[in-house]
Amino acid sequence: DISLLMSGKFNPQEAITLFLATTILSLVIYLLPEVQELSLGGQVLKLREAKKDVDETINKIKKIQIATYQGQLRSALKFGGGLGSAHDVLDRRAEDLFYLYEEIKNNDLLDELKENIHYISNIILTSQRSIIIALSNINSTEINQSTSLMNDVLAKAKDSSPEGIIKIIKSIEGYEKIKDIYYTTRPK
């Protein structure tokens, strides 16, 4: 900058050196995407090859991630052991599905795993429908045709105590969440 030269902070040789260094640095930054090799202190860095290696490694990791999630999704279909309870309001596998679905979405792998998720959510959705039927006097057809499932099921509740109503509400909330996953992952 000419003002630094005029103020006496730099002598003319230093100002020229600063100007040249700034110009060269700007040129290097501008041309960096085109640079294939860079030599620093006698060491040659092959940038294009390094980028290619990094891209290949990322693709391999993504394939491993997909395979891992596929295995976890298959495992989500298995019951965890122990005896089921007449007091279950949510299929025990649903929590695993919810967790895996969020993890898959957060890792941007939903498109790659949609088919797997859709298949599994359909099985768990059917099971959850059975839980709703067990808690009320509503049948599967009525559940499928209902426009207000909560109202329809509560109107036909087998147990209208506060505890019974809470069970039904939790069961339907789980059903709706599974159904959202099912429809979100439906093949087009």
Helices and strands as residue ranges (DSSP letters): H 2-6, H 12-31, G 32-34, E 37-40, E 43-46, H 47-76, H 94-106, H 110-135, H 140-145, H 149-155, H 162-184
